[in-house]
Amino acid sequence: MESSKPSFSRRDFIKKNSLAAAGAVLASVVSKPVFAAGLSQVQTPAILGGKAAWSTSKWPEWPIWNPATDEKQVLEVLRSGIWSRAEVVTQFEKEWASTLGVKRSLAVVNGTNALVITLNQFDIKAGDEVLVPPYTFIATVSSVLSNGAIPVFVDVDPETFQMDPAKIEAKITPRTKAIMPVHILGLPADMDKIMAIAKKHNLLVIEDACQAHLAEINKQKVGTIGDAGCFSFQNSKNLPIGEGGAIVSNNEKFIDRCYSYHNFGYAYGTAVGAVSSGCIIQGTKLRFTEYQAAIGLAQLKRLDSQTTTRNENAAYLKSQIKDIPGIIPYKLYDNVTRAAFHLFPFRYQKNAFSGLSREAFIKALTAEGVPCSSGYATLNTQPYLKDTFESKNYKKMYPADMLNINTYNEHNKCPNNDLLCNEEAVWFTQNMLLGSKTDMQDIASAIEKVHKNSAQIKKLGKR
Ligand SMILES: *Cc1c(COP(=O)(O)O)cnc(C)c1O
């Protein structure tokens, strides 16, 4: 793992990463805390005017870029003048597929469109329902709507933050076409159970692995377990290229169709021969570029060791905070052999913190030099759903009773997710997990400091 930590300001981070899709949250990377001066000087919570527990050094920067090792191929591409999709993209696709242990990979403009193309080429369209978790980034759900289908929300297991397999079957109807498990936060969803349910009901499984690069279940990489998997290479993601995405699958005909669709519908692969040239299916243009692929190849070299570091640090941090009252770290399913830890999540229970609100807790911890956020808002209740249902296309595709937003909301309540989003979830970003073991101890100490002073913070703080 890279040891250099160039200095790096919060503003730089926001500038670099804030258009972040998932990541909006990441926005607050501040000073790395150090208890060097001894606890006595920092007893007063920083939020109440005391000294921040840490201020001297910095959290690891993101994204990481090392000119000496990373720039050769990028410069070659730039100087070649071949910038549109060609051999370097193909090389990246081959390496991504072999890294995951899957037959094929198609690189595309971003993770959002990887999902859109995948649903489209599995013919998920008007009248179809797709089961999604509410605890995810908007793109999971919008990809269903982009194809004219209806997202149906399956509540989460609050211990793992993942779609709860025990709640899936109750949501299956004759219109259900696919399950879209999201390995959210980089923690694998319970694929053994999800695959069994899909098999029983003859449903497709499309994995949103946009946060879960190299995560595994039973030693198999997530994204390669279902019918197809989708990845994102947006700047905040564990494999950052600025923008980018990939579809992976062992179904070669499906990937050939995706290729064709992402390239104007021109004949490709298995389709060539049947029709030698021209546009054979309805398509669009969502191609990756050569310089993106060159950046990706450079980033790919460090992904495995970074993933190991994140796993080690996450396990250690978990062990350090699990006994603090009111702090309940994530749980991994027993079949998980590796996680990606795009984020480190825990649940915050204010009763153990003198009733201090989660927002006040987050502010207090951030003031100590440990940035964190409350994560996602409830996706199943936002106005985009009503907006879509009132659109011209949807009104032509569906009978009015199926577009009744009140009935829809009634069928899509997710109380566990409400609790996570509105009250309990707290995240640390993945770059923090690239720090040292001492950094992890410091995070734990900061939480302990806020815990110890929670009554005072509640009394004297603004909220
Ligand atoms: C980031 C993300 C996406 C979308 O990927 P982009 O590359 O930003 O378009 C989709 N789903 C999840 C869960 C994500 O985190």
Ligand as a Chemical Component Dictionary entry (heavy atoms), coordinates in Angstrom:
data_LIG
# 
_chem_comp.id                   LIG 
_chem_comp.type                 NON-POLYMER 
_chem_comp.pdbx_formal_charge   0 
_chem_comp.three_letter_code    LIG 
# 
loop_
_chem_comp_atom.comp_id 
_chem_comp_atom.atom_id 
_chem_comp_atom.alt_atom_id 
_chem_comp_atom.type_symbol 
_chem_comp_atom.charge 
_chem_comp_atom.model_Cartn_x 
_chem_comp_atom.model_Cartn_y 
_chem_comp_atom.model_Cartn_z 
_chem_comp_atom.pdbx_ordinal 
LIG C1 C1 C 0 -21.851 4.947 -7.635  1  
LIG C2 C2 C 0 -23.008 4.041 -7.693  2  
LIG C3 C3 C 0 -23.755 3.857 -8.861  3  
LIG C4 C4 C 0 -23.547 4.672 -10.095 4  
LIG O1 O1 O 0 -22.268 4.723 -10.584 5  
LIG P1 P1 P 0 -21.758 6.017 -11.379 6  
LIG O2 O2 O 0 -20.476 5.574 -11.963 7  
LIG O3 O3 O 0 -21.590 7.122 -10.388 8  
LIG O4 O4 O 0 -22.769 6.346 -12.411 9  
LIG C5 C5 C 0 -24.769 2.921 -8.847  10 
LIG N1 N1 N 0 -25.057 2.227 -7.738  11 
LIG C6 C6 C 0 -24.383 2.392 -6.600  12 
LIG C7 C7 C 0 -24.743 1.565 -5.405  13 
LIG C8 C8 C 0 -23.353 3.318 -6.527  14 
LIG O5 O5 O 0 -22.701 3.493 -5.387  15 
# 
loop_
_chem_comp_bond.comp_id 
_chem_comp_bond.atom_id_1 
_chem_comp_bond.atom_id_2 
_chem_comp_bond.value_order 
_chem_comp_bond.pdbx_ordinal 
LIG C1 C2 SING 1  
LIG C2 C3 SING 2  
LIG C2 C8 DOUB 3  
LIG C3 C4 SING 4  
LIG C3 C5 DOUB 5  
LIG C4 O1 SING 6  
LIG O1 P1 SING 7  
LIG P1 O2 DOUB 8  
LIG P1 O3 SING 9  
LIG P1 O4 SING 10 
LIG C5 N1 SING 11 
LIG N1 C6 DOUB 12 
LIG C6 C7 SING 13 
LIG C6 C8 SING 14 
LIG C8 O5 SING 15 
# 
